[in-house]
Amino acid sequence: MTNTLPPRPVLYLRSLLFWIVFALSIGVYWLPVLLSVVLPLRKRYDIVNLWVRFIIWWLKVTCKMDYEVKGGEHAALEPAIIFAKHQSTWETFALKLFFPHSVYVAKRELLWIPCFGWAFAALDYIYINRSAGRRVMAQLIDQARKKVANGFSITIFPEGTRTALGAAPAYKKGGAVIAVKTGTPVLPVAHNAGEFWPRHSFLKWPGTITISIGPPIKTAGRDAEEVLQEASAWIEKEMESLYVPDRFPY
């Protein structure tokens, strides 16, 4: 595949064009999102999703990066706890395409960023105070119950941070505890976005990202560790079919 790639200067130019418009779009779009705070929460998410669709389109135009979906029929389940593989920046916004009314779990510190943080606050996500220590989980469960009761799904990256391609997974139990405590099914999500948009990378590589959404995993009456093992096993098995080592000459 490497001999069909454009020259590296072209890749840099495409990526530069993407990043310029990406940054400008955030600078412009924060105000409409902030002003949407007077609207019902689902309407606010619909406004954000317009930006997501634009960025996905711009990725395709500039970096020739597209996507395809497997198991899309499972995405209609609401509410659900979405367990997504985390390797790239792509999934942090692209998952909104498939779960448009999902709530993210985010660090409270993001709210302190001028403009962006103000708009972020208008989305009423689940914000955690990492300095709260053992009380963090109680805060998460309390907020999650309220969101689920109102029909919202919750998107969680159970690895906690972006992992390098091919690195051993390190799933954390917090998301499974939330799922069990709220009795909400888990939807496992695997994807290979990290190959096309590697973490900490300026370059974007052309091709088609595959996102695979698994069947719901029941959580009611189950142990959190058992749920986590089932979800992580599905994700990692699916990753074996999606990940192509050395697809690109990083």
Steps between C-alpha positions, in 0.01 A plus 500: 500500500788735571583540131150639433534776758560858388841656570556599860498878425147454362397320819640786707315759290172312528542464875587868537186602313293275723649635822456864397129462431456272802639769731304778331177301519535458876569873530182579310271227622537542876261797505198326338555206736519733799182681396321167456495462880141634491393197291419146615812286532424282197470812284837621629655170395340532158681833459832345602441215257486748212860590582594130525357431154690798360831382647447146372427645155808724518716201593377322189562804278847586628651176631297249294397333826158332496324246722277192484280344768444140608217416738330834450167348599620477861550877520123552524497364855430779751602545767827306503848525645732521200843344554726628223858421410716809541800543268439828321337842509257386229271299726469780756267683263413246225309276742235772502412392145382165630385601849375857447338537842772344709659667800877493544690462825754783507751666730361804683818692413381531139233743619771749595616551140374842380226486235536126436438415863196724518346326199601163642310581818184561295506133392438386858730200476613301803791698641726340757723662758806278504617654828191358673675167552269217600195724462549514121323169443204606713478822297513305174229255599271776628532705179477190279174392662345838421613492137383143444165577665455778243574264211860601426780258418843549659825472304800373692855419394571218747874509436498852644745644250607451140710187457772449243443270203564141598543584869362263762155620610446620856126524561376665817194378691330836560280491191384146576411604855285782360331261258423247774385757755262657248394167347581635154626275216851552365568549130862408416660700218820413314664703222832552327508881496839491672658374179373791291518770768768382745513654845735800531529511120475801272457286189171344395518195272252433216266205509184368660466464875285207608289536812337186635212517750435180690177352631378626839642339812251459784612637835203470736583277796854433376843567647686801358820301443305240303342769281837666443660171397223424251509849348880524479526148355256591222681826423845344490386205289343742255818709496690194378295507180521879456860582584753460221856539636729711282210620284675836472869601510483711815 
